Amino acid sequence: MAMRVRAGLNTFGIENANVNLPGKAATKSFVTKQTNGRRALGAIDKNVVSNQSGESKKVNKKDTRPTRGMTKSKATSSLQSVIKDEKITSTRVKSPEPMDMESVSNALAAFSSEQLLIDIEDIDKNDHDNPQLCSIYVNDIYKYLRHLEFEFKVRADYMNEQEINARMRTILVDWLVQVHLRFHLLQETLFLTVQLIDRYLQVQSVSKSKLQLVGVTAMFIAAKYEEMYPPEINDFVYITDNAYSKSQIRTMEMHMLESLHFALGKPLCLHFLRRNSKAGGADAQKHTLAKYLMELTLPEYDFVQYDPSEIAAAALNLAMQLLEPDVEWSTTLAHYSNYTDAHLAPIVTKMAILVQKSVKSKYQAVRTKFASSKFMRISGIPELKSSRITELAEDDS
């Protein structure tokens, strides 16, 4: 990957931002400066050898820390009850009359018939023996996640109040995708990073010169929230080419957390996609294509208006239409995703248009990332250039 992640985004003269990776000369000066601290990255050129397909491998034997690709996500949040406390009265009540079991049986039979009529499959029926899957609580968990995404919804017009514009946001996110890939971070970290940026920008005005600082600080916070071994603050100083100091990043971190009231629990697209893929019986290729489509939306300001659950459902819907055109959006998928095919159609159309535009776009970080074998080279499959994607892009319904 002949890119340079250390960026000149800090000047925001942002149209001319350089995002190529350091060459040999830059690496030599970096190794000379490196005396302490940079445990997560090490010398980038020595630790990581990139090939044209976007794959990377470790070659530095001195780094004793666990391989970042093998890290596992921390538990990101605990559920909080959204049920309000009610006052308990001491009023005595009469004992109920004995239940009419025949009426109960009739009600149960009617309920079973209704379930058969709408043909909704219980996708958790085989998970009761696995406590990690929380089959007893899973529907309540996702109901709570939808409550959170509504509570932390981002305004579609927040950019109108900013000195920056949508194109600057696109360049920043495209650069952060490269940084995320170089640091070998979890996918949750990238989605949370972009989410924190949007939530912060809608409540705080940011100058062009501070936009990159907001971006790296958001990733710094997201990594500490999601990763077992997050990059150190020195890594983020280096990756910005020393445009910002450790003190500036720490100050911005405190300001961002205070502005967001320390609430980092808004759900991510990935959380909903996993549930939807299970409901739809999606195979690895469909699931990976849906992840690619979701990640394509991250740099696009037009998709800020949609909830994470909407983007996840639309991405899987489009993936299914491309890979298996004969398979419909079933009642089971509509039930568990909470969205009908008709509701998703406009979002699917936007995604199809985005797929077509991405081929000629200047910002290729996501497409390059998903061209690697790690992601099944999904960004290069012929279905993304088929007549079906053209039909969907031209659909105004």
C-alpha positions in Angstrom: 0.0 0.0 0.0 1.9 3.0 -1.3 0.2 5.4 1.0 1.3 7.8 3.6 -0.8 7.8 6.8 1.1 10.7 8.5 -1.0 13.4 7.1 -0.9 17.1 6.3 -4.5 17.4 7.3 -3.6 19.7 10.1 -3.4 22.7 7.9 -6.8 22.1 6.4 -5.8 23.6 3.2 -7.6 20.3 3.3 -7.9 19.8 -0.4 -4.2 19.3 -0.6 -4.0 16.8 2.3 -1.3 14.2 1.7 -2.2 10.7 3.1 0.7 8.6 1.8 2.7 6.4 4.1 6.2 7.4 5.1 9.1 6.6 2.7 12.5 5.4 3.6 13.8 8.9 4.4 10.9 9.6 6.7 11.3 6.2 8.4 15.0 6.9 9.1 14.3 10.2 10.9 11.5 8.5 12.8 13.7 5.7 14.0 16.3 8.2 15.1 13.7 10.1 17.2 12.1 7.0 18.6 13.6 6.6 22.1 10.5 5.6 24.2 6.8 5.4 24.3 5.7 4.1 20.9 5.0 0.5 21.9 1.8 0.0 19.9 3.2 1.0 16.5 7.0 0.7 16.7 8.7 1.9 13.5 5.9 1.5 10.9 8.1 0.6 8.0 10.0 -2.0 10.0 7.0 -3.5 11.8 4.6 -3.7 8.8 5.3 -4.9 5.3 2.3 -4.1 3.0 1.6 -5.6 -0.3 -0.6 -4.4 -3.2 -3.6 -6.3 -2.0 -3.7 -4.3 1.3 -2.6 -7.2 3.5 0.0 -6.6 6.3 2.2 -8.8 8.4 4.4 -8.3 11.4 8.2 -8.7 11.0 9.6 -7.0 14.1 10.6 -9.8 16.6 11.4 -7.3 19.3 7.8 -6.3 19.8 6.5 -8.6 22.6 3.0 -7.1 22.8 0.2 -9.3 21.5 -0.5 -9.0 17.7 -3.1 -6.4 17.3 -5.0 -8.5 14.8 -5.6 -11.0 17.6 -7.0 -8.6 20.2 -10.5 -9.0 21.4 -13.0 -6.3 22.2 -13.7 -5.4 25.8 -17.3 -5.5 27.0 -18.3 -2.1 25.9 -21.2 -1.3 28.0 -23.6 -2.6 30.6 -27.4 -2.4 30.1 -29.3 0.2 32.0 -32.9 -0.1 32.8 -35.2 2.3 30.9 -38.2 1.4 33.0 -39.2 4.2 35.3 -39.7 3.4 39.0 -43.3 3.3 40.1 -44.6 3.9 43.5 -45.8 0.7 45.2 -49.1 1.2 47.0 -50.2 -0.8 50.0 -53.8 -1.1 48.9 -55.1 -4.7 49.5 -56.8 -6.4 46.6 -59.1 -9.3 46.5 -57.9 -12.7 45.4 -58.6 -13.3 41.7 -61.2 -15.7 40.6 -60.0 -19.1 39.4 -58.7 -18.9 35.8 -60.8 -20.4 33.1 -58.2 -22.8 31.6 -60.3 -23.4 28.5 -60.2 -19.7 27.6 -56.4 -19.7 28.2 -56.0 -22.6 25.9 -58.0 -20.9 23.2 -56.0 -17.7 23.6 -52.7 -19.7 23.2 -54.1 -21.5 20.2 -55.1 -18.2 18.6 -51.6 -16.7 19.4 -49.9 -19.7 17.8 -52.1 -19.4 14.7 -51.2 -15.7 14.4 -47.5 -16.5 14.7 -47.8 -19.1 12.0 -49.8 -16.7 9.9 -47.1 -14.0 9.9 -44.4 -16.7 9.6 -41.8 -15.2 12.0 -39.0 -17.7 12.9 -37.6 -17.7 16.4 -33.9 -17.3 15.6 -32.9 -17.8 19.3 -34.6 -21.1 19.9 -31.4 -23.1 19.7 -29.3 -20.7 21.8 -30.8 -21.4 25.3 -27.8 -23.5 26.3 -25.3 -20.8 25.5 -25.3 -18.1 28.2 -23.0 -15.9 26.1 -25.8 -15.4 23.5 -28.2 -14.1 26.2 -31.2 -15.6 24.3 -33.6 -14.9 27.2 -32.8 -11.1 27.1 -31.6 -10.5 23.5 -34.9 -9.0 22.3 -35.0 -6.6 25.3 -31.3 -5.8 24.7 -32.0 -4.7 21.1 -35.1 -2.8 22.2 -32.8 -0.9 24.5 -30.2 -0.3 21.8 -32.9 1.3 19.6 -33.8 3.5 22.5 -30.2 4.6 22.7 -29.8 5.3 19.0 -32.9 7.5 19.2 -31.6 9.3 22.3 -28.2 10.1 20.7 -29.5 10.8 17.1 -27.3 13.2 15.1 -29.0 16.1 13.3 -28.8 16.0 9.5 -28.1 19.7 9.2 -25.4 20.2 11.9 -22.8 21.1 9.3 -24.6 24.4 8.5 -23.4 25.8 11.8 -19.7 24.8 11.2 -16.7 26.5 9.7 -15.8 23.2 8.1 -17.8 21.6 5.3 -18.9 18.0 4.3 -15.9 17.6 2.0 -13.5 18.3 4.8 -15.3 15.7 6.9 -14.9 13.2 4.0 -11.2 13.7 3.8 -10.8 13.3 7.5 -12.7 10.1 7.7 -10.9 8.7 4.7 -7.6 9.4 6.4 -8.8 7.8 9.7 -9.7 4.6 7.8 -6.1 4.4 6.8 -4.9 5.1 10.4 -7.3 2.5 11.7 -6.0 -0.1 9.3 -2.3 0.8 10.1 -3.0 0.4 13.9 -4.8 -2.9 13.3 -7.7 -1.8 15.4 -11.2 -3.5 15.7 -13.9 -2.5 13.4 -16.0 -1.2 16.3 -13.3 1.3 17.0 -13.6 2.9 13.5 -17.4 3.1 13.7 -17.3 4.6 17.2 -14.6 7.1 16.1 -16.8 8.5 13.3 -19.8 8.5 15.6 -18.0 10.5 18.2 -16.8 13.0 15.6 -20.4 13.7 14.4 -21.8 13.9 17.9 -19.1 16.4 18.9 -19.4 18.5 15.8 -23.1 19.0 16.3 -22.6 20.6 19.7 -19.3 22.4 19.3 -18.0 24.6 16.5 -14.6 23.5 15.2 -12.1 25.4 13.1 -10.3 23.9 10.1 -7.0 23.8 11.9 -8.5 21.7 14.8 -10.6 19.2 12.7 -7.7 16.7 12.5 -7.2 17.0 16.3 -10.9 16.2 16.8 -10.4 13.1 14.6 -7.4 11.6 16.3 -8.8 12.4 19.7 -12.0 10.6 18.8 -10.0 7.6 17.7 -7.9 7.8 20.9 -11.1 7.7 23.0 -12.8 5.0 20.9 -9.7 2.8 21.1 -9.6 3.0 24.9 -13.3 2.2 25.0 -13.1 -0.9 22.6 -9.6 -2.2 22.5 -7.7 -4.6 24.8 -4.4 -2.9 23.9 -5.1 0.6 22.5 -2.4 2.7 20.8 -0.6 5.1 23.1 -0.9 8.8 22.9 2.6 9.0 21.3 1.3 7.0 18.4 -1.3 9.7 17.7 1.2 12.5 18.0 3.4 10.7 15.5 0.6 9.9 13.1 -0.3 13.6 12.8 3.4 14.4 12.0 3.7 16.2 15.3 1.0 18.7 14.3 -0.4 18.3 17.8 1.2 17.7 21.2 0.2 15.1 23.8 -1.1 18.0 25.9 -3.3 19.2 23.1 -4.8 15.7 22.6 -5.4 15.2 26.3 -7.1 18.7 26.5 -9.3 17.8 23.5 -10.1 14.4 25.0 -11.4 16.0 28.2 -13.4 18.6 26.3 -15.0 16.0 24.0 -16.0 13.8 26.9 -17.5 16.7 28.8 -19.4 17.8 25.7 -20.8 14.3 25.2 -21.6 14.0 28.9 -19.3 10.9 29.0 -22.0 8.9 27.2 -20.2 6.7 24.7 -22.8 3.9 24.5 -24.7 4.8 21.3 -25.0 1.5 19.4 -23.0 0.9 16.2 -24.1 -0.4 12.8 -22.1 -3.6 13.4 -24.3 -4.5 16.5 -27.4 -4.5 14.3 -25.8 -6.1 11.3 -24.9 -9.2 13.3 -28.5 -9.6 14.5 -29.9 -9.1 11.0 -27.4 -11.5 9.4 -28.5 -14.1 11.9 -32.2 -13.5 11.1 -31.5 -13.7 7.4 -29.2 -16.7 7.6 -26.5 -14.6 5.7 -23.3 -16.4 4.8 -19.8 -14.9 5.1 -19.9 -13.3 1.7 -23.2 -11.5 2.3 -22.1 -10.4 5.7 -18.8 -9.1 4.5 -20.4 -7.2 1.6 -22.8 -5.6 4.0 -19.9 -4.5 6.2 -18.2 -3.0 3.1 -21.4 -1.1 2.2 -21.7 0.2 5.8 -18.1 1.4 5.8 -18.6 3.1 2.5 -21.2 5.3 4.2 -18.8 6.5 6.9 -17.1 9.3 4.9 -20.5 10.4 3.5 -22.2 13.3 5.3 -25.5 12.4 3.6 -25.8 9.2 5.7 -25.5 11.0 9.1 -29.2 11.4 9.1 -29.9 7.7 9.3 -29.8 5.6 12.5 -27.2 2.8 12.8 -30.0 0.2 12.6 -31.3 1.7 9.3 -27.9 1.6 7.7 -27.2 -2.0 8.9 -30.6 -3.2 7.5 -30.2 -1.3 4.2 -26.6 -2.7 3.7 -27.7 -6.3 4.2 -30.8 -5.7 2.0 -28.6 -4.4 -0.8 -26.0 -7.3 -0.3 -28.9 -9.8 -0.6 -30.2 -8.2 -3.8 -26.8 -8.2 -5.4 -25.7 -11.7 -4.4 -29.1 -13.5 -4.3 -31.7 -11.5 -6.3 -34.3 -14.2 -5.9 -34.3 -14.0 -2.1 -36.8 -11.6 -0.6 -36.6 -9.5 2.5 -38.6 -11.9 4.7 -41.1 -11.2 7.4 -38.5 -12.6 9.9 -35.9 -10.1 8.7 -38.5 -7.3 8.8 -39.4 -8.3 12.4 -35.9 -8.5 13.8 -34.5 -5.5 11.9 -37.6 -3.5 12.6 -37.7 -2.2 9.0 -39.7 -3.3 6.0 -38.4 -3.5 2.5 -40.4 -0.4 1.5 -38.8 1.6 4.3 -35.3 0.6 3.3 -35.7 1.2 -0.5 -34.6 4.9 -0.5 -31.5 4.1 1.6 -30.7 1.2 -0.6 -30.9 3.5 -3.7 -28.5 5.9 -2.0 -26.1 3.1 -1.3 -26.2 1.9 -4.8 -25.4 5.4 -6.1 -22.5 5.5 -3.6 -21.1 2.2 -4.8 -21.1 3.5 -8.4 -19.4 6.8 -7.4 -16.8 5.1 -5.2 -15.0 3.7 -8.3 -14.0 7.1 -9.5 -13.8 8.8 -6.1 -10.5 10.4 -5.0 -11.0 8.8 -1.6 -10.2 5.1 -1.9 -9.3 4.0 1.6 -12.4 1.9 2.2 -12.2 0.3 -1.3 -8.5 -0.5 -0.9 -9.1 -1.9 2.5 -11.8 -4.3 1.4 -9.7 -5.4 -1.7 -7.5 -7.5 0.6 -8.0 -11.2 1.1 -8.8 -10.6 4.7 -12.1 -9.2 3.6 -12.6 -11.7 0.7 -11.6 -9.0 -1.8 -15.2 -8.0 -1.6 -14.8 -4.5 -3.1 -13.8 -6.0 -6.4 -16.6 -8.6 -7.0 -18.4 -8.3 -10.3 -21.8 -7.8 -8.7 -20.8 -4.3 -7.7 -20.5 -3.4 -11.4 -23.5 -5.4 -12.6 -26.7 -4.2 -14.3 -28.5 -4.8 -11.0 -26.6 -2.1 -9.1 -27.4 0.2 -12.0 -31.1 -0.6 -11.7 -31.1 0.0 -8.0 -29.2 3.3 -8.4 -31.8 4.5 -10.9 -34.8 3.5 -8.7 -36.6 6.5 -7.4 -39.2 4.6 -5.4 
